[in-house]
Structures are given as C-alpha cells and as structure tokens.
Amino acid sequence: MFNPQAEAMPVAELRKLQGQRLRDLVERAYGHVPFYRARMQEKGVKPEDIRSIDDLARLPFITKADFRDQYPFGMFAVPHREIVRIHASSGTTGKPTVVGYTRNDIENWAECAARSLACGGATADDTVQVAYGYGLFTGGLGMHYGAEKLGAAALPMSAGNTEKQIMLMKDFGVTVLCCTPSYALQVAEVAAQMGVDLMKLPLKSGNFGAEPWTEAMRKHIEELLPLKALDIYGLSEVAGPGVANECLEQNGLHVFEDHFYPEIIDPATGDPLPDGQKGELVFTCLTKEGVPLIRYRTRDITMLMADGPCPCGRTGRRIKRLMGRTDDMLIIRGINVFPSQVEDVLVRIEGVHPQYLIIVDRQGNLDTMEIKVEVTESLFSDEVRKLEALRDKIHHQIKAMLNVSAKITLVEPKTIERTLGKAKRVQDLRKLT
Amino acid sequence: MKVRQISIFLENRSGRLASVLKEVGRAGVNIRALSLADTSDFGILRLIVDDVDKCVKALKDNGHTVSLTEVLAVEVPDHPGGLAGILDVLSGAGLNVEYMYAFVCRATEKAVVVFRFEDSNAALAALKKAGISILPAETVYTL
C-alpha cells in the first residue's frame, strides 16, 4: 500500500473524515460557484443542512450536460491564478467538459494514481511505461505524475509507435505497463511479429483502463504478458485515472474513498441503491478545489460490492468492473435491461458473438421485448426440435438473467441492419410522450 | 450409400423460399428432391441436388446458413403396406426416424423415401440385413 493510513483507515474514522470533507466541499461550492448555489436553492438545501456523509443524498445531482452548459470555466471555484493545469474530456457532441486543477488537486490526483500503481505491487524500484495518450486526455499525465509520486521511474511513451515501445520495454527492463487493455494486446501482437518474447521480460503489473474490457480479455493479456492485469478507473470530471483500482485479489476496484465518495443510484429515479445492486455510479470529489464535484452522474453502470472486507486490507469499498453505460439502458416493465446482458447470455450459449437486435414495443400498457438472433452455422441444426430447443434455452436464460420475458425470433444471417459494420442493438418502438 | 442433403435456415416470410431457389437455379444446380419443415417463425429447407458442393458454395456466398446432413434414400416396395414394412424393420432395431419425406423416381417409377436417422450407420445395417434396397448416392444425385 502506498498510503496505508488512508487506504486502510477504519471505516468509522473514514466516514467521519468524509463528513468533514463534504461539509467543506459544499461550503466552497455554494460560496464560489453560482451554478451550485442555484441548484441547491432550487432544492431548498443550505450548506448548514449538510452535517455528515449521510446527508449527501439531500444534495442535487449534476450531469455532463450541466458541465457543458458551464463551458468553459463556469464550474471553477477558485481564482484563475490558483489553477495550475487544465484538462478537457473529448465531447463526441458539442463542447468538451473542462476541468481545472489547483496545485493541491494535482497533488491529490498524483497520490491516488500512485496508490493505483502500488495496488499492483509497484514501488520506487520500478520503471513505469506510460502508454496512455499525453495531452488534454488525463490518462498519460495522470499516470505519469502517479509514477513520479511513487518514486518510480516514469517512461513517458504516450500512445502509439508500438515497435519503439517494445524495444524500450525490453532494453530498459520496464516492470509496470499503463495503457488501454486493447493496446496491451496490440503490444503483444507486435512483439510476436518482432520476435520479442515478452514472457521473458521483468514485467509484473499493468494498470489497464479507459475503455470497457472483460474477464476473458484479462485472461488473454495475462497469457501473453508476464504481469498481473489490473483494472483502473477514472474520468476527467472526477480527476483522471486513479479514482479506483483493483488490488492483486482482482475482485473489484477499490475506490480511494478519502477523496472520492461513490454512490450507486437507480438511473431512472435517482434513488440510492444498496450495495450489491447494480445502478449508475455517482461520485462526489471530497477534496477537489479547482472544480468541486458533488454527486456527479458518471453514466457508468456498476455496483458497490457487498462481499465483506477485502483480504488486501484496504477499506475503500470496491466497485465491480463496469457493466455498461446508462446511455444503452432500456427500461422494460420497470426493469433495467442492458444490451450487454443479452449479449452475455448469447455468448454463453454458443461461445460466439452472434448478431442480435432487441426490439422493444408497447402493447396496451405492457412493454414487450423481442430479441432477434441471427442463426449462424454454429447455432443451426437441421432439425426443427433442436432449433426450438435453442430458442427456448435463450428464452429461459434471458428470463433468468434479466427477469424479463422476451420473445426470441431466429432470423437469417445478415438480416439485422448494420451501420458502419457495427450492428444496431436496440430498436425502441414505444411511443412514450 | 449415404446421401448428402443440404439444409438451409429460412425465416417464415413471403418470398424467402423463392429467393433461395432462384439462387440455386442461377448456380446451374438441379434439385432432385426437396422438403420443407416449418414452424410459425422459421423453416428448414432440405434439398437433394445434382451438384452438392456447387450448391453449398452458391448459398453460402449469398449469406445463407447451410449445413450438410447424411440421409438414406430407401426404395419402397410398390404394394400396400410397403412403407409400413420398412418402418417395422426400423422400430424392431430400436431406430428412431428424425424425419422423412417421399418422392417418386422417374426412371424406375418407384417410390423413394428419404430418411434422416440419429445413427445412419446402424440404420443402414438394419435395412440391409432386412434385404431392403437402398439407393446409392450417385443414383440419387442423377435421378
């Protein structure tokens, strides 16, 4: 552990600290950001109403759209001379979201990134190859400062130029790799072409994130690279990489809770959900000065794990690997359904990635769900009863997994419309006005 | 002795069968026998053709889901109870028929029944033992 005092703080003490920090945060936000003041007034909450961390749910949520509306500096809570760094997250639509960091913010972020590296066993003796992009994106600089904070040697490669990455990885004896999981696989592929045996290198851990990945991908990476592949989570609005990281147990990502307070809410109603239940991840940045963040809706779907303390000794609660985005979520008869869950069922049945389309409609007052599945050769049988058995099996497993009954329709290959080679997954025909 | 039959997955929509048969025709493949199994949602078209490989290639190139299945073509004696006699042999041997369909052979004017068994080797042995005539694959393709 990089900072055992903070990372293994007894829970009662941690909650007390969070309460103090929340009170300060709310006062700063209310006092210096007109946007927060207006939102709190709308909700009829005053800073003095917030006494402990349990009062958090009285505060309003903020969204990415709110952030964008305050472009560029409307969310900043400090005079410009106190800002020492500005990052921005790429907006696929419209303006980016802009975050400013004070010197303390950079320090706290580096601390959390250092903790993330230490989660994989990294120390001052290590060499950390940072192959996340450097720039407005927080990945590269975030891990870079984390490596320096740890006392390790940071190797600022940024993304790309894979052959050179591999050459230096080998020649410099790199021990820790930070990049997206898909880039780790690309490194392995290119190394094989170059005739470099990565399994002989002294690599020991990798902090992989910035995109969704699966257990199967982890297994694959660990087969090709001699390291423990750990999931790292972060987003620029909250700080950057290092909000949460897996420990060597590889069973959920510890949130660094003395800085970032996680909640899981029902994305439809906004109600907080108990641990172990899946919903939208919401963060409050307890120590942030430049851009205070209160109940920010990340749109990421996960859950807070409810399986007791982690053997590693860290007391920060763990979030599960991300399960999807609220943007993709469907609500069918009041039940949250993600296309990824449907895909999971289909993959488990045949071990392949079949093309499918979820069609949601409403008959009378009842939502209906139909799932069209393209019959590939591995699914096809010459016998009607076997195809019917396949259809029933999909039906039952969807029902068991989602608690929603779906009509399963087997369709011919290539009949599901594809845009840019990527299949459209959902068609919502409900007219809800 | 075993005949290679092509099975094609079809959605139960108008025009699907016609479209598949057109592709077969365009490939210059001649159909010898055919059967269609259907449910309310989908169907399985089963074809015996003169050029199996060419037909499979044409269908796959057009994006169809295709599989090859081994079936037996059995000549049925032309008298009352002819087919029943064959089925007796099969049930006596404990063999289950997955599905079957019949057509008439132009050359011999005899009825031919195509059988699909779970275990076609066992079926072949049982039918041979009972002295029932099974058409060689070449004969079926060139009927």
Interface residues (C-beta under 8 A of the other chain):
Chain A: V375 T376 E377 L379 F380 S381 D382 E383 V384 L387 E388 R391 T409 L410 V411 E412 P413 K414 T415
Chain B: Q5 S7 F9 L10 E11 R16 A37 T39 D41 F42 I44 R46 G63 H64 T65 V66 S67 T69 E98 Y99 R116
